Amino acid sequence: MNGKYQHIRHEFEPVYDSSSRILILGTLPSVKSREQQFYYGHPQNRFWKVLGNLCGLEKMPETISEKKEFLLQYHIAVWDVIAECDIIGSSDSSIKNVVAADLTRILEEAPIRRIYANGGKAWQLYMKYSYEMTGREIVKLPSTSPANAAFQMDRLLAAWKELKLFI
């Protein structure tokens, strides 16, 4: 890990509405996502391809408005566990001095049936900082990040297919 720690505040809103049934939580937006001001903005991140495939899309959403529309159409809420922290670049393993996001807002306003963690670090941070507050279980899914090279697309799809029960 090269670089210096930066204090990062989550700068964009969660995506959800009053019909969202699934909540997918990441850790914190990557450098690329922060540049684009939207979730999973790194071109190699497979998040949009995984969800698009599970929902049977022929054309993946590309713009922020298309992505928001897609998520809401399929009753999917997206946010992150962290409201602010110190981090080096996009390295989840460098995260420290965490301030957790207040997830009660979504959980009170949407009929969320299941919460999923996009990766082990999101799951770990949720269990450490959010579980006691929400009292809600979370399902750990393999990360869609390009850093998770051990999971090729077919393995990701197999692991993430449970979402189809709720969309």
Secondary structure as GFF3:
##gff-version 3
##sequence-region A 1 167
A	DSSP	beta_strand	6	9	.	.	.	ID=ss1
A	DSSP	beta_strand	22	26	.	.	.	ID=ss2
A	DSSP	alpha_helix	31	36	.	.	.	ID=ss3
A	DSSP	alpha_helix	47	54	.	.	.	ID=ss4
A	DSSP	alpha_helix	64	73	.	.	.	ID=ss5
A	DSSP	beta_strand	76	80	.	.	.	ID=ss6
A	DSSP	beta_strand	82	87	.	.	.	ID=ss7
A	DSSP	three_ten_helix	92	94	.	.	.	ID=ss8
A	DSSP	beta_strand	96	100	.	.	.	ID=ss9
A	DSSP	alpha_helix	104	109	.	.	.	ID=ss10
A	DSSP	beta_strand	114	118	.	.	.	ID=ss11
A	DSSP	alpha_helix	120	129	.	.	.	ID=ss12
A	DSSP	alpha_helix	131	134	.	.	.	ID=ss13
A	DSSP	beta_strand	139	141	.	.	.	ID=ss14
A	DSSP	alpha_helix	153	160	.	.	.	ID=ss15
A	DSSP	three_ten_helix	161	165	.	.	.	ID=ss16
###
